Amino acid sequence: PLLWTHPQLTRNAVPAASRKPLMPAAKKNAKAAAKVKLQQVSWLEVRPAPVALLSGAEEFFAAEAIRNLRSILRTEDPALEVHEIDAKHHEPGEFSTVVSPSLFMEPRLVIVQNVHETTDSLLTEVIDYLQAPIEGTTIILRHKSGARGKKLLDAVRALPDAIEVPCAPLKANELDDFVRTLVRYERRSIQPLAARALVAAFNTDLEELAALSLIHISEPTRQEA
């Protein structure tokens, strides 16, 4: 699988110890959400945050954002604990147990998949957690589409330190720009004809298109070399 990380998008590791409120009480969530604009970042430039919402149906963007964020956090602290929860099959108490601080206070990454098909128990536990997130713990919420889980999404959007990674599927006329953006991110260049040929041949699989785009890139430009 492809992995792109930005060398400057790191933070100082913070011991997972105390709870630090990052949002108002539940009854004030609606007012807070109206005042707070969720920060949106590209899948290429995802950065650590207490909560990261990955919204949209394009699995390639979501998978790369998760890999990039996990790589950043593990680079900061190799002791990072990674847990993955399927919201569709969540058992009561599962999320609360995973986020509970351990004896040695290791940093944690908790990836919650299928929030768009979540159980009521997961909704309740995550919303309760958002009242006072734990320092050193990063929560990734993967929501593809639909109204299920909207209450949770609203709670996330009331967090001043949360981020959102848009994962909307690309339209056919956006694929050329996707190739060019990816190549520019790697500080390389690609011939327009080569970019169009790649899009024509691999327009149904973003992962394959991304991989082949990097194979066809040239050396760094003179200014960047």
Secondary structure in CASP SS format (residue, H / E / C, confidence):
PFRMAT SS
TARGET T0000
AUTHOR 0000-0000-0000
METHOD secondary structure of the structure
MODEL  1
P C 1.00
L C 1.00
L C 1.00
W C 1.00
T C 1.00
H C 1.00
P C 1.00
Q C 1.00
L C 1.00
T C 1.00
R C 1.00
N C 1.00
A C 1.00
V C 1.00
P C 1.00
A C 1.00
A C 1.00
S C 1.00
R E 1.00
K C 1.00
P C 1.00
L C 1.00
M C 1.00
P C 1.00
A C 1.00
A H 1.00
K H 1.00
K H 1.00
N H 1.00
A H 1.00
K H 1.00
A H 1.00
A H 1.00
A H 1.00
K H 1.00
V C 1.00
K C 1.00
L C 1.00
Q E 1.00
Q E 1.00
V C 1.00
S C 1.00
W H 1.00
L H 1.00
E H 1.00
V C 1.00
R C 1.00
P C 1.00
A C 1.00
P C 1.00
V E 1.00
A E 1.00
L E 1.00
L E 1.00
S E 1.00
G C 1.00
A C 1.00
E C 1.00
E H 1.00
F H 1.00
F H 1.00
A H 1.00
A H 1.00
E H 1.00
A H 1.00
I H 1.00
R H 1.00
N H 1.00
L H 1.00
R H 1.00
S H 1.00
I H 1.00
L H 1.00
R H 1.00
T H 1.00
E H 1.00
D C 1.00
P C 1.00
A C 1.00
L C 1.00
E E 1.00
V E 1.00
H E 1.00
E E 1.00
I E 1.00
D E 1.00
A H 1.00
K H 1.00
H H 1.00
H C 1.00
E C 1.00
P C 1.00
G C 1.00
E H 1.00
F H 1.00
S H 1.00
T H 1.00
V H 1.00
V H 1.00
S C 1.00
P C 1.00
S C 1.00
L C 1.00
F C 1.00
M C 1.00
E C 1.00
P C 1.00
R E 1.00
L E 1.00
V E 1.00
I E 1.00
V E 1.00
Q E 1.00
N C 1.00
V H 1.00
H H 1.00
E H 1.00
T C 1.00
T C 1.00
D H 1.00
S H 1.00
L H 1.00
L H 1.00
T H 1.00
E H 1.00
V H 1.00
I H 1.00
D H 1.00
Y H 1.00
L H 1.00
Q C 1.00
A C 1.00
P C 1.00
I E 1.00
E C 1.00
G C 1.00
T E 1.00
T E 1.00
I E 1.00
I E 1.00
L E 1.00
R E 1.00
H E 1.00
K C 1.00
S C 1.00
G C 1.00
A C 1.00
R C 1.00
G C 1.00
K H 1.00
K H 1.00
L H 1.00
L H 1.00
D H 1.00
A H 1.00
V H 1.00
R C 1.00
A C 1.00
L C 1.00
P C 1.00
D C 1.00
A C 1.00
I E 1.00
E E 1.00
V E 1.00
P E 1.00
C C 1.00
A C 1.00
P C 1.00
L C 1.00
K C 1.00
A H 1.00
N H 1.00
E H 1.00
L H 1.00
D H 1.00
D H 1.00
F H 1.00
V H 1.00
R H 1.00
T H 1.00
L H 1.00
V H 1.00
R H 1.00
Y H 1.00
E C 1.00
R C 1.00
R C 1.00
S C 1.00
I C 1.00
Q C 1.00
P H 1.00
L H 1.00
A H 1.00
A H 1.00
R H 1.00
A H 1.00
L H 1.00
V H 1.00
A H 1.00
A H 1.00
F C 1.00
N C 1.00
T C 1.00
D C 1.00
L H 1.00
E H 1.00
E H 1.00
L H 1.00
A H 1.00
A H 1.00
L H 1.00
S H 1.00
L H 1.00
I H 1.00
H C 1.00
I C 1.00
S C 1.00
E C 1.00
P C 1.00
T C 1.00
R C 1.00
Q C 1.00
E C 1.00
A C 1.00
END
